[in-house]
Amino acid sequence: MFTAQPSPSTLSSSTIQHFPTVRRSETITGGGRKIGGFTRQNANNVPGFQSTVQSKHQSIRTVISSEGAKLVEKSQGSNGPLASSSVSGGMEVRAAVTIRRKMKENITDKLEDQWESFMNGIGRGILLQLISEDIDPITRSGKSAESYVRGFPKPSNHPFVVEYAANFRVPNDFGRPGAILITNFLDKEFYLVEIVVHNFSQEPQFFPANTWIHSRKDNPESRIIFKNQAYLPSQTPDGIKDLRREDLLSIRGNGKGERKMHERIYDYAPYNDLGNPDKSDELARPSLGGNEQPYPRRCRTGRRPTKKDPLSESRIEKPHPIYVPRDEAFEEIKQNTFSAGRLKALLHNLIPLIASTLSSSDNPFTCFSEIDKLYNDGVLLKDEDQKDVIKNQFLTNLMNQVFTVGGRLLKYEIPAVIKRDRFAWLRDNEFARQALAGVNPVNIELLKELPILSKLDPAVYGPPESAITRELIEQELFGMSVEKAIEDKRLFILDYHDMLLPFIEGMNSLPGRKAYASRTIFFYTPTGILRPIIIELSLPPSSNSPRKKHVFVHGHDATTHWIWKQAKAHVCSNDAGIHQLVNHWGMAVEDPSMPCGVKLVIEDYPYAADGLLIWSAIKELVASYVDHYYSDPSSITSDVELQAWWNEIKNKGHFDKRDETWWPNLGTKEDLSSILTIMIWVASGQHAAINFGQYPFGGYVPNHPTLMRKLIPGEGDPAYEKFLLDPVHTFLSSLPTQLQATKIMAVQDTLSTHSPDEEYLHQLHNVQSTSIKDPEVLKLFEKFSAKLEDIERTINERNRNIGLKNRSGAGIPPYELLLPSSGPGVTGRGIPNSISI
C-alpha cells in the first residue's frame, strides 16, 4: 500500500494509483489511545495543546489549540515558529494553498466566506505544519516547521477556486518535505484542492488533497496530507512513518458510536436498516446477513436501534442526510444533477397536490399513442390545478425546476431504442439482440445439457425438471438435432427460474403485481442470428396444481403471436429485476491465440467484444503498475497494509462468505493484478455497460417493463375472452400504469445521467498528473489513455460494420455503452473512473 493521498472521486486513483488501505488494530489504555508503541494523550492533560502523540516522551505530532497558537505566534512573529531544533539562518519557503468554494451560495454563505477570508487574512484561520522525511535528532520524529495561512485570497483561473499563501522558514538541513498537517480553526469545513510548496528545490513539491478539512470545533485533530510520492510501507521515509500509521488509524472504525457527517471513518454493519417498523408494521423488513441470508456488509452509521426491533437500525428520513465518509459524498455538481432527477422521481412524495392530480388519472395505457405523448407532450396538469400551484410560492419555485413550456410536466427525451425504429422492440430479433447489447447483456449462457434441472428443493418447489423438453427444442432447429446444436454451441439460455421462484408468491400477493420465474431458450442460427425459440414461465406449486410451468413458442397465428409478446414482456420484467444483481462472462472459451486469451462463442456480441478490449487495457495497466512498485517477489506478502486490506475485504466486508474456498490468494504479483483488474473492471466498464443504458432501453416501458400487473390469460380464464377481443388492451393493461411508468422513467433518467464534472477512464493521465510524481507511472497512465482512445475508434468502426447486425442495420442503434468518452446528460455512452451513485 502507498502513502500518497487518494482522490475520493475516482475509483482508479484509489485502486490503481493508491490502493485502499486498512488500519492496524488499536486498544484503549488509560487516558489515551494506544497506537502500537505510542500513546495519544487526552487533550486536557496538556495545557495549550489539543492532542499529542508520544513515544518515549518524544512528540511525533502536535496540534496547537487557539491558546497555544497565540503563544507561539507572539514569540515567533509572522513567519511562524520552528518546531524542529533551533538554527540560525535557514531558508524561506512558500506554500500555495488552493481551496474550492461552493458554487451556489446564499447570503449566509457569502457572509461566512467574507469572515473566513478575514480570519485567514490576519493569520487565525488555517495552521500548516510542514513535516520532513528526515528525522529530527532531538525529537526523533520528522523535522517540522509551522505557519498560519496569511493574507487575503487570490483568485485563480478556475471559478470558485481561490489561493492562499503561507510562508515558512526552515533550516538548511530540513530535508525534503513528506507531509503537511493542516488544522482548521474556522467555524466550518472547507474543501482543500492541493498545497504546493515552492523554493525547496528546482521544482515545486505537490501535496494533492481533494478532501474536506473538518473544523477544529468538530474534531480537534489535524488532517495529514502526504506528498505525491508513493511508498510501500517498508520504503516509507522515517520522518513520516508514524504519520502514515496514524492517518490509517484515523479512518478506521471500531464498531462503536454514531457517525458524524464530518467524519471519514469506514466501518461495517449488516443491512439491518431496510425497514421502518416504528412507523408501521407493514414497513418491517428482515436484516440481510447471516447463514440463511448471506450478504455483503454496508457502511456502518451507528444510528440508534428501532423501538420495536432492537436488531434493526433506525432509518434517516429526508431531508436529513445519510452518513457516508465525507470525501465519498456527492460533489456539488453531481449533487445538483442528481437532485434535479430525484425531484422528478420523487415528485409524488414531495408535492401531494401534484401526486393527487396525477393519481386521479393513474390508469393503464389504453393505446400506444398515450405512451408516445410522454415524449411529445409530457404529462399535463389541469388548469385549475395550475392555479392552485401558483398561489403557493414554494410550489411555484419548485415547479419552475420541473416544468417545461406550456405547463407540461415530466417531458422525456425519446429513448434510443425507439428513436430510429418505433416498432423494433416488437420483433424477436430485437428481443434477442438486447440479450447481447441491451441494458443487461451479462446473464445469457450456453445451454450445455438437457434436461434443464432446477437446484431448488423439490419438496417445496415441485419437480426439478423444466417443461422445456428435447422435443420442443428440436421443433425449432430447422432439422438440426439437439445434440448437434449443443455440440456446435448454438443453444443459449436466459435462466431466472431458481433466482426468482422463491419470491414469486410474495410478489404476486402485492396489489397490482403479477410475475413468473422465467427461462428463455435462444438458437444461434447458421446465418449468425440469435433467435428466441421457447419461453417457460413458472409459478410456485400449489395443492391444486403441483406443477405450474407454462411453455410458449412464437407461433404464427394471431393469438399465439400476442401471447408470445406477453411472455416476452414477463421475461423482460424478470430481466429488469435481476439487472445488476448477478453478472458474469458466460460466453467465452479459452483461446491462447486470441489477444485477450479468450474467444467469444458469439462473435457478434457487442457487450463482450467491446468489454474484452476495455478489460485487456485495464489488465495491462494494472500488471505494469504492480510490477513497477512490487519488483521484489516477496514484496506482496511482506506488505502488511496490503495483506490487511485483503483480509478486511474477506473477513469484514464479506463476513458471511469469509470461509469460502473460492477466495483468491494474495501472495504474488499475478494474484494482486488479477484482483485489482476485476475490481476496476466491475466498477468502471461493467457498471457503465449495465447502468447508462437504463433509460435508452427502459425509458420506453413496453420494451423493458420493470414490473407486470397481470398474468397471461389462458383458455378458460374469464380474461381470455377479453384478450381475444382486444389483445392490445390486454397487453398494455399488463404493463405499469401511467403514474408508475412516469416514476420509473424519472428514476431511469436520473440513473443514466452523466454529471458535468464526471471523470472518465480515458482521462486518467490528466486526473493523476499532479497526484503522483513518478514519471514512469505517468507514462503508464498516458499509454493507457492512448489505448482507450484507440479502443473508442475500434468500437466506432465496429458500429459502422454492416456485417455486425447486432450493432448496425436499419433502425438499429449503435452499441456505444462501452465507448470511453461522453458528454454530460443521458448519452448512452461513457465509462466513468468509478461508480458514483
LINLIN-V569443 format. One record per pair of residues at least 12 apart in sequence whose C-alpha atoms are under 10 Angstrom apart, sorted by the first residue. I is the first residue (numbers start at 1). J is the second residue. Records with the same first field share a line. If there is no record, write none. Layout:
I->J, J
This chain:
1->15, 17, 18, 19, 20, 21, 22, 230, 231, 232, 233, 234, 629, 636, 639, 640, 641, 642, 643, 644, 645
2->17, 18, 19, 20, 21, 229, 230, 231, 232, 233, 234, 235, 236, 244, 629, 639, 641, 642
3->18, 19, 21, 178, 179, 225, 226, 227, 228, 229, 230, 231, 232, 233, 236, 240, 241, 243, 244, 245, 247, 248
4->17, 18, 19, 178, 179, 207, 208, 209, 225, 226, 227, 228, 229, 230, 231, 232, 244, 771, 772, 773
5->17, 18, 19, 207, 208, 209, 210, 211, 224, 225, 226, 227, 228, 229, 230, 771, 772
6->18, 19, 20, 208, 209, 210, 211, 226, 228, 768, 771, 772
7->193, 208, 209, 210, 211, 327, 328, 767, 768, 771
8->209, 210, 211, 325, 326, 327, 328, 329
9->210, 211, 327, 328, 329, 330, 331, 758, 759, 833, 834, 835, 836
10->328, 684, 758, 759, 760, 761, 764, 767, 832, 833, 834, 835, 836
11->679, 680, 683, 684, 759, 761, 832, 833, 834, 835, 836
12->676, 679, 680, 683, 684, 760, 761, 764, 767, 768, 832, 833, 834
13->764, 767, 768, 771, 772, 833, 834
14->680, 834
15->622, 676, 677, 679, 680
16->618, 621, 622, 625, 626, 673, 676, 677, 679, 680, 781
17->230, 622, 625, 626, 764, 768, 771, 772, 777, 778, 781
18->230, 231, 771, 772
19->641, 642, 645, 676
20->641, 642, 645, 646
21->248, 251, 252, 640, 641, 642, 643, 644, 645, 646, 648
22->245, 248, 249, 251, 252, 266, 640, 641, 642, 643, 644, 645, 646, 647, 648, 649
23->244, 245, 246, 247, 248, 249, 250, 251, 252, 253, 640, 641, 644, 645, 648
24->36, 245, 246, 248, 249, 252, 640, 641, 644
25->249, 252, 253, 254
26->249, 252, 254
27->39, 254
28->40
29->41
30->42
31->43, 44, 45
32->45, 51, 52, 53
33->53
34->53, 54
35->53, 54, 55, 242, 245, 246, 249
36->55, 242, 245
37->54, 55, 56
38->53, 54, 55, 56, 57, 58, 59, 60, 242
39->52, 53, 54, 55, 56, 57
40->52, 53, 54, 55, 59, 60, 61
41->53, 54
43->63, 65, 220, 221
47->65, 67, 68
48->63, 64, 65, 66, 67, 68, 69, 70, 71, 72
49->62, 63, 64, 65, 66, 67, 68, 69, 220
50->62, 63, 64, 65, 66, 67, 68, 216, 220, 221, 222
51->63, 64, 65, 220, 221, 222
52->64, 221
53->242, 246
54->141
55->139, 140, 141
56->140
57->139
58->138, 139, 140, 141
59->139, 140, 141, 142
60->139, 140, 141, 142, 143, 144, 239, 240, 242, 243
61->129, 131, 141, 142, 144, 181, 221, 222, 242, 243, 246
62->83, 129, 144, 181, 221, 222
63->127, 128, 129, 181, 182, 183, 220, 221, 222, 223
64->127, 183, 220, 221, 222
65->183, 185, 216, 220, 221
66->124, 185, 216
69->81, 124, 127, 147, 148
70->124
72->146
73->123, 146, 147, 148
76->147
77->147
78->122, 123, 147, 148, 150, 166, 167, 168
79->92, 93, 145, 146, 147, 148, 149, 150, 166, 167, 168, 169
80->123, 127, 128, 129, 145, 146, 147, 148, 149, 166, 167, 168, 169
81->129, 144, 145, 146, 147, 148, 168, 169, 170
82->129, 130, 143, 144, 145, 146, 147, 168, 169, 170, 171
83->129, 130, 131, 136, 139, 142, 143, 144, 145, 146, 170
84->131, 132, 135, 136, 137, 138, 139, 140, 141, 142, 143, 144, 145, 146, 170, 171, 174
85->136, 137, 138, 139, 143, 144, 145, 171
86->170, 171
87->170, 171, 172, 173
88->170, 171, 172
89->169, 170, 171, 172
90->168, 169, 170, 171, 172, 173, 174
91->168, 169, 170, 171, 172, 173, 174, 199, 200
92->167, 168, 169, 170, 171, 172, 198, 199, 200
93->166, 167, 168, 169, 170, 197, 198, 199, 200, 201
94->147, 165, 166, 167, 168, 169, 196, 197, 198, 199, 200, 204
95->128, 130, 147, 149, 163, 164, 165, 166, 167, 168, 195, 196, 197, 198, 199, 204, 205, 206
96->149, 163, 164, 165, 166, 167, 194, 195, 196, 197, 198, 206
97->126, 128, 149, 153, 162, 163, 164, 165, 166, 192, 193, 194, 195, 196, 197, 207
98->153, 154, 155, 156, 161, 162, 163, 164, 165, 191, 192, 193, 194, 195, 196, 208, 209, 210
99->153, 156, 160, 161, 162, 163, 164, 190, 191, 192, 193, 194, 195, 210, 211, 212
100->158, 159, 160, 161, 162, 163, 190, 191, 192, 193, 194, 210, 212
101->113, 159, 160, 161, 162, 190, 191, 192
102->160, 161, 190, 191, 331, 332, 333
103->159, 160, 161, 332, 333
104->160, 332, 333, 336
112->186, 187, 188
114->152
115->186, 187
116->152, 153, 185, 186, 187, 188
117->150, 151, 152, 153, 164, 186
118->150, 151, 152, 153
119->149, 150, 151, 152, 185, 186
120->148, 149, 150, 151, 152, 153, 164, 165, 185, 186
121->148, 149, 150, 151, 152, 153, 164, 165
122->148, 149, 150, 151, 152
123->147, 148, 149, 150, 151, 152, 166
124->148, 149, 150, 184, 185, 186
125->148, 149, 150, 183, 184, 185, 186, 187
126->147, 148, 149, 150, 164, 166, 182, 183, 184, 185, 186, 215
127->146, 147, 148, 149, 150, 166, 180, 181, 182, 183, 184, 185, 222
128->145, 146, 147, 148, 149, 166, 167, 168, 180, 181, 182, 183, 184, 222, 223, 224
129->143, 144, 145, 146, 147, 148, 168, 179, 180, 181, 182, 183, 222, 224
130->142, 143, 144, 145, 146, 147, 168, 170, 176, 177, 178, 179, 180, 181, 182, 197, 225
131->143, 144, 145, 146, 174, 175, 176, 177, 178, 179, 180, 181, 224, 226, 239, 240, 243
132->144, 145, 173, 174, 175, 176, 177, 178, 179, 180, 237, 238, 239, 240
133->174, 175, 176, 177, 178, 179, 236, 237, 238, 239, 240, 241
134->173, 174, 175, 176, 177, 178, 237, 238, 239, 240
135->174, 175, 237, 238, 239, 240
136->173, 174, 238, 239
140->238, 239
141->238, 239, 240, 241, 242, 243
142->174, 175, 177, 178, 179, 237, 238, 239, 240, 241, 242, 243
143->170, 171, 173, 174, 175, 176, 177, 239, 240
144->170, 171, 174, 177, 179, 180, 181, 239
145->168, 169, 170, 171, 174, 180
146->166, 167, 168, 169, 170, 180, 181, 182
147->165, 166, 167, 168, 169
148->165, 166, 167, 168, 182, 183
149->164, 165, 166, 167
150->164, 165, 166, 167
151->163, 164, 165, 166
152->164, 165
153->165
161->191, 192, 193
162->193
163->193, 194, 195
164->195
165->195, 196, 197
166->197
167->197, 198
168->197
170->200
172->200
174->200
175->200, 239
176->200, 201, 205, 239
177->197, 200, 205, 206, 207, 226, 227, 239, 240
178->205, 206, 207, 225, 226, 227, 228, 229, 236, 237, 239, 240, 241, 243
179->206, 207, 224, 225, 226, 227, 228, 239, 240, 243, 244
180->195, 207, 222, 223, 224, 225, 226, 227, 240, 243
181->221, 222, 223, 224, 225, 226, 243
182->213, 214, 221, 222, 223, 224, 225
183->213, 214, 215, 216, 219, 220, 221, 222, 223, 224
184->213, 214, 215, 216, 217, 218, 219, 220, 221, 222, 223
185->214, 215, 216, 217, 220
186->214, 215, 216, 217
187->214, 215, 216, 217, 218
188->213, 214, 215, 216, 217, 218, 262
189->212, 213, 214, 215, 216, 217, 218, 262
190->211, 212, 213, 214, 215
191->209, 210, 211, 212, 213, 214, 327
192->208, 209, 210, 211, 212, 213
193->207, 208, 209, 210, 211, 212
194->206, 207, 208, 209, 210, 211, 225, 227, 770, 771
195->207, 208, 209, 225, 226, 227
196->208, 227
205->227, 228, 229, 770, 773
206->226, 227, 228, 229, 770, 771, 772, 773
207->225, 226, 227, 228, 229, 770, 771, 772
208->225, 226, 227, 228, 768, 770, 771, 772
209->224, 225, 226, 227, 228, 771
210->225, 327, 771
211->223, 225, 264, 326, 327, 328
212->262, 263, 264, 326, 327
213->262, 263, 326, 327
214->261, 262, 263, 264, 326
215->262
218->260, 261, 262, 263
219->262, 263
221->250
222->247
223->247, 250
224->243, 244, 246, 247, 250
225->243, 244, 247
226->240, 243, 244, 247
227->770, 771, 772, 773
228->768, 769, 770, 771, 772, 773, 774
229->771, 772, 773, 774
230->629, 771, 772, 773, 774
231->629
232->629, 630, 635, 636, 638, 639, 640, 641, 642
233->245, 638, 639, 640, 641, 642
234->635, 638, 639, 640
245->641
248->265, 641
249->265
250->263, 264, 265, 266
251->263, 264, 265, 266, 267, 325
252->264, 265, 266, 267
253->265, 266, 267, 268, 300
254->266, 267, 268
255->267, 268, 269, 300, 301, 302
256->300, 301, 302
257->300, 301, 302, 303, 304
258->300, 301, 302, 303, 304, 323
259->300, 301, 302, 303, 322, 323, 324, 325
260->301, 302, 322, 323, 324, 325, 326
261->301, 321, 322, 323, 324, 325, 326, 329
262->323, 324, 325, 326, 327
263->323, 324, 325, 326, 327
264->323, 324, 325, 326, 327, 328
265->299, 300, 301, 323, 324, 325, 326
266->298, 299, 300, 301, 324, 325
267->297, 298, 299, 300, 301, 302, 325, 652, 653
268->296, 297, 298, 299, 300, 301, 302, 648, 652, 653, 654, 655
269->289, 296, 297, 298, 299, 300, 301, 302, 313, 652, 653, 655
270->287, 288, 289, 290, 294, 295, 296, 297, 298, 299, 300, 312, 313, 653, 654, 655
271->286, 287, 288, 289, 295, 296, 297, 298, 299, 300, 312, 313
272->285, 286, 287, 288, 289, 297, 298, 305, 311, 312, 313, 314, 315
273->285, 286, 287, 288, 298, 303, 305, 306, 311, 312, 313, 314, 315, 316
274->286, 287, 288, 312, 313, 314, 315
275->287, 306, 312, 313, 314, 315
276->306, 307, 308, 309, 312, 313, 314, 315, 316
277->306, 307, 308, 309, 312, 313, 314, 315
278->306, 307, 308, 309, 314, 315
279->306, 308
280->308
281->308
284->308, 309, 312
285->312
286->311, 312
287->311, 312, 313
289->654, 655, 656, 657
290->655, 656, 657
291->656, 657
292->656
293->656
294->654, 655, 656, 657
295->653, 654, 655, 656, 657
296->649, 650, 652, 653, 654, 655, 656, 657
297->649, 652, 653, 654, 655, 656
298->653, 654
299->323, 324, 325, 653
300->323, 324, 325
301->313, 322, 323, 324, 325
302->314, 323
303->315, 316, 323
328->836
329->836, 837
330->836, 837
331->755, 757, 836
332->757
333->755, 756, 757, 758
334->753, 754, 755, 756, 757, 758, 836, 837
335->755
336->755
337->750, 753, 754, 755, 756, 757, 824, 825
338->750, 751, 753, 754, 755, 837
339->750
340->401, 402, 750
341->402, 746, 747, 748, 749, 750, 751, 752, 753
342->746, 747, 749, 750, 751
343->398, 399, 401, 402, 746, 747, 750
344->401, 402, 403, 409, 410, 742, 743, 744, 745, 746, 747, 749, 750
345->410, 742, 743, 744, 745, 746, 747, 748, 749, 750
346->743, 746, 747
347->399, 402, 410, 743, 746
348->739, 743
350->395, 398
351->389, 395, 398, 399
353->385, 388, 389, 395
354->381, 385, 386, 389, 395, 399, 409
355->739
357->380, 381, 382, 385
358->379, 380, 381, 382, 738, 739, 742
359->737, 738, 739, 740
360->739
361->737, 738, 739
362->736, 737, 738, 739, 740, 741
363->733, 736, 737, 738, 739, 740
364->729, 732, 733, 734, 735, 736, 737, 738, 739, 740, 741
365->728, 729, 731, 732, 733, 734, 735, 736, 737, 738, 739, 741
366->728, 729, 730, 731, 732, 733, 737, 738
367->728, 729, 731, 732, 733
368->702, 728, 729, 732
370->738
371->700, 701, 702, 732, 738, 741, 742
372->414, 422, 700
373->411, 412
374->408, 409, 410, 411, 412, 413, 414, 700, 738, 741, 742, 745
375->410, 411, 412, 413, 414, 415, 699, 700
376->411, 412, 413, 414
377->404, 405, 406, 407, 408, 409, 410, 411, 412
378->403, 404, 406, 407, 408, 409, 410, 411, 412, 413, 742
379->403, 407, 408, 409, 410, 411, 412, 738, 739, 742
380->403, 406, 407, 408, 409, 410, 411
381->406, 407, 408, 409
382->407
383->407
386->399, 407
410->742, 743, 745, 746
411->742, 746
412->695, 699, 742, 745, 746, 749
413->695, 696, 699, 749, 826
414->695, 696, 699, 700
415->693, 694, 695, 696, 697, 698, 699, 700, 701, 749, 826, 828
416->693, 695, 696, 697, 698, 699, 700, 812, 813, 814, 827, 828
417->430, 434, 438, 693, 695, 696, 697, 698, 699, 700, 703, 811, 812, 813
418->696, 697, 699, 700, 703, 811, 812, 813
419->696, 811, 812, 813
420->810, 811, 812, 813
421->810, 811, 812, 813
422->700, 811
423->703, 811
424->703, 810, 811, 812
425->697, 700, 702, 703, 704
426->565, 568, 702, 703
427->565
428->530, 531, 532, 533, 554, 564, 565, 568
429->529, 530, 531, 532, 805, 806
430->530, 531, 532, 703, 806, 812
431->530, 531, 532, 568, 569, 571, 572, 703, 704
432->444, 522, 523, 524, 529, 530, 531, 532, 533, 806
433->529, 530, 531, 532, 604, 605, 606, 805, 806, 807, 812
434->572, 605, 606, 607, 697, 703, 704, 806
435->494, 522, 530, 572, 575, 605, 607
436->530, 602, 604, 605, 606, 607, 608, 806, 807
437->604, 605, 606, 607, 608, 689, 690, 693, 806, 807, 813, 814, 815, 816, 817
438->606, 607, 689, 690, 693, 694, 696, 697, 698, 704, 806, 815, 817
439->575, 576, 579, 580, 607, 688, 689, 690, 691, 692, 693, 694, 695, 696, 697, 698, 704, 817, 828
440->572, 575, 576, 578, 579, 580, 582, 583, 607, 689, 690, 691, 693, 694, 697
441->575, 579, 583, 584, 585, 605, 606, 607, 608, 689, 690
442->494, 579, 580, 582, 583, 584, 585, 586, 587, 607, 608, 686, 689, 690
443->493, 494, 495, 496, 575, 578, 579, 580, 581, 582, 583, 584, 585, 586, 587
444->492, 493, 494, 495, 520, 521, 522, 583, 584, 585, 586, 587
445->491, 492, 493, 494, 495, 521, 522, 584, 585, 586, 587, 588, 601
446->486, 489, 490, 491, 492, 493, 494, 521, 522, 586, 587, 588, 601
447->485, 486, 487, 489, 490, 491, 492, 493, 494, 495, 521, 522, 523
448->483, 485, 486, 487, 489, 490, 491, 492, 493
449->482, 483, 486, 487, 491
450->465, 466, 468, 469, 470, 482, 483, 486
451->464, 465, 466, 467, 468, 469, 470
452->464, 465, 466, 467, 468, 469, 470, 493, 495, 519
453->465, 466, 467, 497, 498
454->466, 497, 498
455->497, 498
456->497, 498, 499, 501, 502
460->502, 540, 541, 542, 546
461->498, 501, 502, 539, 540, 541, 542, 546, 547, 548
462->540, 541, 542, 545, 546, 547, 548
463->541, 546, 547
464->547
466->497, 519, 536, 538, 549, 550, 551
467->519, 535, 536, 537, 538, 547, 548, 549, 550, 551
468->519, 520, 521, 534, 535, 536, 549, 550, 551, 552
469->551
470->482, 483
472->533, 534, 551, 553
473->491, 521, 522, 523, 533, 534, 553
475->533
476->522, 523, 531, 532, 533, 534, 553, 554
477->490, 491, 523, 524, 525, 533
478->525
485->523, 524, 525
486->523
488->524, 601
489->523, 524, 601, 602
490->522, 523, 524, 525, 526, 528, 530, 601, 602
491->521, 522, 523, 524, 525, 530, 531, 532, 533
492->520, 521, 522, 523, 524, 530, 531, 532, 587
493->519, 520, 521, 522, 523, 532, 534, 535
494->518, 519, 520, 521, 522, 532, 535, 571, 575
495->517, 518, 519, 520, 521, 535, 536, 571, 574, 575
496->516, 517, 518, 519, 520, 537, 571, 574, 575, 577, 578
497->516, 517, 518, 519, 520, 536, 537, 538, 539, 574
498->517, 518, 519
499->517, 518, 574, 578, 582
500->515, 516, 517, 518, 538, 539, 574, 577, 578
501->515, 516, 517, 518, 537, 538, 539, 540, 541
502->517, 539, 540
503->515, 516, 517, 539, 540
504->516, 517, 538, 539, 540
505->539, 540, 541
508->539, 708, 709, 710, 711
510->709
511->709
512->707, 708, 709, 710, 734, 736, 737
513->707, 708, 709, 710, 711, 734, 735, 736
514->570, 707, 708, 709, 710, 711, 712, 734
515->537, 538, 539, 570, 571, 573, 574, 707, 708, 709, 710, 711, 712
516->536, 537, 538, 539, 540, 548, 549, 550, 567, 570, 571, 573, 574, 708, 711, 712
517->536, 537, 538, 539, 540, 549, 570, 571, 573, 574
518->535, 536, 537, 538, 539, 549, 550, 551, 567, 568, 570, 571, 572, 573, 574, 575
519->534, 535, 536, 537, 538, 551, 571, 574
520->532, 533, 534, 535, 536, 537, 551, 552, 567, 568, 571
521->533, 534, 535, 536
522->534, 535
524->601, 602
528->602, 603, 604, 803, 804, 805, 806
529->602, 604, 805, 806
530->602, 604, 806
532->553, 554, 568
533->552, 553, 554, 555
534->551, 552, 553, 554, 564, 567, 568
535->550, 551, 552, 553, 554, 564, 567, 568, 570, 571
536->549, 550, 551, 552, 553, 567, 571
537->549, 550, 551, 552, 567, 568, 570, 571, 712
538->550, 551
550->567, 712
551->564, 567
552->564, 565, 566, 567, 568
553->567
554->567, 568
558->724, 727
559->723, 724, 727
562->723, 724, 727, 728, 730, 731
563->712, 713, 714, 723, 727, 730, 731
564->712
565->702, 731
566->702, 708, 710, 711, 712, 713, 727, 730, 731, 732, 734, 735
567->711, 712
568->703, 704
569->701, 702, 703, 704, 705, 706, 707, 708, 731, 734, 735
570->704, 705, 706, 707, 708, 709, 710, 711, 712, 734, 735
571->704, 705, 708
572->698, 702, 703, 704, 705, 706, 707, 708
573->702, 703, 704, 705, 706, 707, 708, 735
574->704, 705, 706, 707, 708
575->704, 705, 706, 707
576->694, 698, 704, 705, 706, 707
577->705, 706, 707
579->690, 691, 694, 706
580->686, 687, 690, 691
583->682, 686, 690
584->686
585->600, 608, 611, 612
586->600, 601, 608
587->599, 600, 601, 602, 603, 605, 608
588->600, 601, 602, 603, 608
589->601
595->612, 613, 616
596->612, 613, 615, 616, 617, 619
597->612, 616
598->612
599->612
600->612
603->804
604->798, 803, 804, 805, 806, 807
605->804, 805, 806, 807
606->795, 798, 799, 804, 805, 806, 807, 814, 815, 816, 817, 818
607->686, 689, 690, 815, 816, 817, 818
608->686, 818
609->795, 798, 818
610->685, 689, 791, 792, 794, 795, 798, 815, 816, 817, 818, 819
611->681, 685, 686, 689, 817, 818, 819
612->685
613->787, 788, 790, 791, 792, 794, 795, 818
614->681, 684, 685, 686, 761, 787, 788, 791, 792, 818, 819, 820, 831
615->677, 678, 680, 681, 682, 684, 685, 686
616->677, 681, 787
617->677, 681, 783, 784, 785, 787, 788, 791
618->673, 676, 677, 678, 680, 681, 684, 685, 761, 784, 787, 788
619->673, 674, 675, 676, 677, 678, 680, 681
620->673, 677, 780, 784
621->673, 677, 777, 780, 781, 783, 784, 785, 787
622->670, 672, 673, 674, 675, 676, 677, 680, 780, 784
623->669, 670, 672, 673, 674, 676, 677
624->673, 777, 780
625->673, 776, 777, 780, 781
626->669, 670, 672, 673, 676
627->669, 670, 673
628->776, 777, 780
629->669, 777
630->668, 669
631->669
632->668, 669
633->667, 668, 669
634->667, 668, 669
635->667, 668, 669
636->666, 667, 668, 669, 670, 671, 672
637->666, 667, 668, 669
638->667
642->666, 672
643->666, 667
646->664, 665, 666, 672, 675
647->666
650->663
680->833, 834
681->833, 834
682->834, 835
683->831, 832, 833, 834, 835, 836
684->760, 761, 818, 820, 830, 831, 832, 833, 834, 835, 836
685->761, 817, 818, 819, 820, 830, 831, 832, 833, 834, 835
686->817, 818, 831
687->817, 818, 831, 832, 834, 835
688->752, 817, 818, 819, 820, 828, 829, 830, 831, 832, 833, 834, 835
689->815, 816, 817, 818, 819, 828, 829, 830, 831
690->752, 817, 818
691->748, 751, 752, 753, 817, 828, 829, 835
692->748, 749, 750, 751, 752, 753, 754, 817, 818, 826, 827, 828, 829, 830, 831
693->748, 749, 751, 752, 753, 815, 816, 817, 826, 827, 828, 829
694->745, 747, 748, 749, 750, 751, 752, 753, 826, 828
695->744, 745, 746, 747, 748, 749, 750, 751, 752, 753, 826, 827, 828
696->748, 749, 752, 813, 826, 827, 828
697->748, 828
698->744, 745, 748, 749
699->741, 742, 744, 745, 746, 747, 748, 749
700->741, 745
701->732, 735, 736, 737, 738, 740, 741, 742, 744, 745
702->731, 732, 734, 735, 736, 741
704->735
705->734, 735, 736, 741, 744
706->735, 736, 740, 741, 744
707->734, 735, 736, 737, 740, 741, 744
708->731, 732, 733, 734, 735, 736, 737
709->732, 733, 734, 735, 736, 737
710->730, 731, 733, 734, 735, 736
711->734
712->730, 731, 734
713->730
748->826
749->825, 826
750->825, 826
751->826, 837
752->825, 826, 827, 828, 829
753->823, 824, 825, 826, 827, 828
754->822, 823, 824, 825, 826, 827, 828, 829, 830, 831, 832, 836
755->823, 824, 825, 826, 836
756->822, 823, 824, 825
757->823, 824
758->822, 823, 824, 830, 831, 832, 833, 834, 836
759->821, 822, 830, 831, 832, 833, 834, 836
760->820, 821, 822, 830, 831, 832, 833, 834
761->784, 785, 788, 820, 821, 830, 831, 832, 833, 834
762->781, 782, 784, 785, 786, 787, 788, 789, 792, 819, 820, 821, 830, 831, 832, 833
763->781, 782, 784, 785, 786, 788, 789, 820, 821, 832, 833
764->778, 781, 782, 784, 785, 833
765->777, 778, 779, 780, 781, 782, 783, 784, 785, 786
766->778, 781, 782, 785
767->781, 833
768->781, 782
769->781, 782
785->820
788->819, 820, 821
789->819, 820, 821
791->818, 819, 820
792->816, 818, 819, 820, 821
793->819
794->819
795->814, 815, 816, 818, 819, 820
796->814, 815, 816, 819
798->814, 815
799->812, 813, 814, 815, 816
800->814
814->828
815->828, 829
816->828, 829, 830
817->829, 830, 831
818->830, 831
819->831
820->832, 833
